[in-house]
Amino acid sequence: MTNKVSAKTYEEACEYLMASYTQAAGMGAPLAMSAQATKAASTNAVHINFKRRVARIDVNNSAVSNFELETVQVWNARTRGYMFDKVGNYPDSDFCHYKDQVVNAVNEKVEAKLYAFPNSVDVTDIEDEVTTCLIIGGKYAGSSTTTYYRVNVCPAASQQLLNANGSYTINITKVNSAGEDTEEEAYKSPLKMEYEINEWDDSFLGIYVFDKDGNGLGVSQRKVIFSEEGNQSVELEVFTLKSATNPITENWVLGGLQGANASTYFSADRNSISDDENYLTVTTLIDNATLYDREATFDVTWGNISIPINLTQLNPNSLISKISLLPDELEFEKPGGTQEICVNLQGNFGGIGREDITPVALYQGSESDWLTLGPGTTPDSPALGLFYFNVTASEYTTGTNRLADIKFVVTQGDLIATAQALVRQNNMVREVAIYLLEKSGTDYEYRGLASEYFSGVKGFDSEEDMSDHLHFAIMAPDQFKYQMKIKSSMDWEVSSTIGTSSNLRFSPSSGTGDANTESIVEITVTSQADSGWDGGFYIEYENGVQTEFIVHQQGAFKKLGEYTNDSNVSVESDHIYYYGVFKMNKKLWLDRNIGATVGQDGINGYFTNVPDSDIPSDPAAKGVYFTRAQADKACPPASACLKE
């Protein structure tokens, strides 16, 4: 082979060198790998960063309630793959089925047993002959009969992109029916199970260390960093390559933990004593509540080759100790929309910016690409460790509820911290909008959305202008009425909260679910109020979900009316003011003292207790601009009231 490539350029050699595998027995160790390295003349040891030239495929069954995972095979596997990345990963190739490699599941999982050459298919189909897929055998709904299913190693009806050195986990989330009687029938049958696929790059597989005979040892991770919390575990994979001339025959072993009180804080163990065991697990045993990081080391040894593994348990103030997501769950309804999520870094997050945070959507089930992630509406606050992201869900038009996880990966030096939030979107419709109508003469005029109208009213207490607040005038109950427009795929009913049932009227008060039809509920109050009240109502849907609203019948709403500005010109303000009321001497009084007062510009002065001497104002403007008769009726002269 050396002679065949000696006259070629590096790029030509990369294109020429390929691995080939056509056997139905399926791939297994040793796997095709490649690396570049320079050996120093002064040593017999060389450190080589090997990359697998195949993709690893794992399977996990989460649908254990009605499905038992038994076996998995790889079909539609490419027969050739490039040994280097320079010219791409997908040479022209035939396809074969690994029919003789039937891998049995252990505890509903198949791990580190299935491999295939890289593959790329722009448009996949569950019944095509070019998309690398799995033939899964198992028992459905308690049956004693094994049936078979096909699952493509990519999101359903999506592009396939299997990369060298990549690792892909198929997580079965739902099985809809029994499969086919044979593997061949399953290969040509429609999808009958739902699954999610998680992908990551196995480039961390690390550096192999070789002895003089060509035996090689590698560990997937040589440095493990934990947060300050105890009872955290990380699984490491151990790789061995045996020499063809003088292979090592014994198993790899773990050395003892080294470091101050190392065995008190950490543990490191092989996952089993089996000869073919390829995994070990390292664990933090207790919380680190000190001001110092804890350190420990141990060796993974095979023959004369040893690789040191470094363990660190951070103290609470060392680096990022934790990531909190606020909220940690998002729920969308059928129309979709945008919600904001905050990535809250805890611990020492100095130097971290938005560029160090990578958001990724992991889809569960057959639908993908229905979420869009982008910068949030709220400005980031790096000094406080707060970063905001908008999550936008597209409209959901078909199928049952869909699920996804949003994973945030934060990189800080050698530390990689992650956090995930669950995203749900249901196919139900629950849309509510409330519109305001104001009396004008004997009829009502449409004022638009109630929330927009009240956002322009001056004089409200805090939050009383929010979208879930409704207002009625205390002495003029018919000044306002509301139309609540409901579009719901579920039955619904409107009810007053306790203590408010005699104050509010709803017409109608219930409706039948119909996602395509809008119902209109008219909301009014029954009478004027001798004294103000606060209450509310709620819409309850057939699934028990409630939407609540707050109602006030407390004060008066009026424009400021005419006044004389600084130029001695009579003008009229368009501002609408809210005036509270109070009860004194068994009478209801308009609160003139904190009512509107014409301010320095004749428009913006309102809601003030400042004496007239400090702000040029018109004392007659205190309170609503009623006529004299209206004012005397609403709030009789104080002298008259005080004599009672």
VENWOPE-V624418 format. One record per backbone hydrogen bond with DSSP energy under -0.5 kcal/mol. CO is the residue of the C=O (numbers start at 1). NH is the residue of the N-H. Records with the same first field share a line. If there is no record, write none. Layout:
CO->NH + NH
This chain:
1->5
2->6
5->8
9->13
10->14
11->15
12->16
13->17
16->18
17->83
19->81
23->26
24->100 + 101
32->53
34->51
36->49
38->40
40->43
46->48 + 210
48->50 + 208
51->34
53->118
54->165
55->116
56->168
57->114
58->170
59->110
60->62 + 172
63->66 + 67
66->141
67->69
68->139
70->105
71->137
72->103
73->75 + 135
74->98
75->133
77->96
78->117
79->21
81->19
85->88
94->79
96->77
97->99
98->101
100->102
101->103
102->104
103->72
106->109
108->61
109->106
110->59
114->57
116->55
119->162
121->160
122->124
125->128
130->132
132->153
133->75
134->136 + 151
135->73
136->149
137->70 + 71
138->147
139->68
140->143
145->140
147->138
148->180
149->136
151->134
152->154
155->158
160->121
161->163
162->119
163->166
165->202
166->56
167->200
168->58 + 170
169->171 + 198
170->60 + 172
171->196
172->62
174->194
180->148
182->186
183->187
184->188
185->188
186->189
192->176 + 177
194->173 + 174
196->171
198->169
200->167
201->204
202->205
203->206
206->208
208->48
209->217
211->214
215->211
216->241
217->209
218->239
222->310
224->226 + 312
226->314
228->288
232->284
234->282
236->280
237->220
239->218
241->216
253->301
258->297
259->262
261->264 + 265
262->265 + 266
265->285 + 286
267->283
269->281
274->277
278->238
279->271
280->236
281->269
282->234
283->267
284->231 + 232
287->289
290->316
294->313
296->311
297->258
298->309
299->255 + 301
300->307
301->253
302->305
305->302
307->300
309->298
310->224
311->296
312->226 + 314
313->294
315->318
319->348
322->346
324->344
325->327
326->342
328->422
330->424
332->426
333->336
334->396
337->393
339->391
341->389
342->326 + 344
343->345 + 387
344->324
346->321 + 322
347->349
349->352
353->356
354->357
356->358 + 411
357->359
358->409
360->362 + 407
361->363
362->405
363->197
364->403
370->394
372->392
374->390
381->384 + 385 + 386
382->385
385->345 + 387
386->381
387->343
388->376
389->341
390->374 + 392
391->339 + 393
392->372
393->337
395->397
402->425
403->364
404->423
405->362 + 407
406->408 + 421
407->360 + 409
408->410 + 419
409->358 + 411
410->417
412->415
415->412
417->410
419->408
421->406
422->330
423->404
424->332
425->402
428->334 + 430
429->489 + 490
431->487
433->485
434->450
435->483
436->447 + 448
437->481
438->445
440->443
443->440
445->438
448->436
449->453
450->454
451->455
452->456
453->456
454->457
456->576
458->578
461->464
463->466
466->469
468->550
470->552
472->554 + 555
474->529
476->473 + 479
479->439
481->437
482->484 + 523
483->435 + 485
484->486 + 521
485->433
486->519
487->431
488->514
491->542
492->511
493->540
495->538
497->500
500->503 + 504
503->526
505->524
507->522
509->494
511->492
514->488 + 517
519->486 + 521
520->522
521->484
522->507
523->482
524->505
533->553
535->551
536->497
537->549
538->495 + 540
539->541 + 547
540->493
541->544
545->541
547->539
549->537
550->470
551->535
552->472
553->533
555->474
556->579
558->577
559->625
561->573
563->565 + 571
565->568
569->565 + 571
571->563
573->561
575->560
576->458
577->558
579->556
580->591
582->589
584->587
587->584 + 589
589->582
590->592
592->595
595->608
596->623
599->602
604->606
611->614 + 615
617->619
618->621
619->622
624->626
627->631
628->632
629->633
630->634
631->635
637->640 + 641
638->642
639->643
640->644
641->644
